[in-house]
Amino acid sequence: MTTRLRVLDDGAWISVNDDRKVRVSELWRLDAPDFCECALTDLAVENFQAVGVDGATVKVRVYGQCIACGESGTTGWIPVGRVRGGSFVEIDRDAVRRPTRSSDG
């Protein structure tokens, strides 16, 4: 089964099968020592740069800012959900996410 993933509205939404699922203006907790020096990054998500899939895991690269230290930039690939049986299941919004720097989505 094919799943269509797209960045919509100038980076404001991630679309899964033409349905808006993940939006900017959220606060994500990251374990991201490559992004900033905070023990855990509280990232204000400002813009989606790219969306991809690794197996069944949907990942994004985002531009954002750590609200604790002010560091801003683009992250590595961050998991946001999984595709199961053709349906998108979002990762718990309170989860600590760990970006990867791999070149594949």
N, C-alpha and C positions, 0 to 999 in steps of 0.2 A: 504494500500500500504506500502510495506517495503522499508526503506531507509537504505543503508549501509553507515556507518561512520567508517573511519579508519585514523590512523596516519601513514603517509608514510615517506620513505627516512630518517630513523633515527630521526624523529620528525620535519622534515622540512616542511611538508605539511599536511593539513587535506583534506581527500578525501571524497566526497559525491557521492555515487553511481559510484565509480571508476573513478571519474573526480576530478582532483586537483582543490580545490576552495579557500583555505586560506593558506597563506605561512608565514614563519618566516621572519625576517629582516624588519619588519614593526614597526612603532611607534604607540602605542595605548595610548590614554588618559584614565586613570582610576580614579574613585572615590574609592580609596582603602586604607583607614586608617589602615587596618590590614597588609598592605604590607610595607608601609613606612610612614614617618611623613609629607610628602609633602601634601599640600592642594589638588592638583590633581597630580597623578603620570603620568609621561611621560615614559611609559614602552617600552624599546627596546625588542621586542619579539625574543628570541633566540632559543627556542625549545618547541614543543608541547609535553606535558606529557600524556594527555588523552583527549578523545573526548566522548561526550555523548549527550543525548537528553532529554529535559524536555517538554513534550507535543510536540509542533512543533518547539520549540526553540533548536537550536544546540549550545552546550556550550563546552568550552575547558578549560583545566588547562594548563598553560604555565609557563616555566621558562624564566625569563627575568631580566632586570636591569633598574632601574629608572635612566634616564640620568641626572636628576637634583641633586640627593643626592648620587647616587652610590649604593643604597641598591639593593641587588639581591636575588632571591629566586623563589619559585613556588607560583603562585596565587591560589585563590579559583576558582570556576567555572565562566567563563566569556562568556556571550552570543556573538556569532559571526554571527548568521543568523537564518533563519527560513526555514522550508520545507513547501511549499505551492503547493498542487496539484502535488506532486512528484518532484518539482523543488526547488533548493536551491536559496534563496534570501539573500544576504549578508547584514549585518547591515552597515549603513553608516560609512565609515572609519573615519570620523571626529567626530562621536558620542562619548560622555563620557560614558564609560562602568562601570558597578558596579559588581564586583565579589561577589559571595556568597560562604560561607564555607560549605554548605550542602554536605553530602556524596553522594547524587545521582547526576547524570549528568543531 
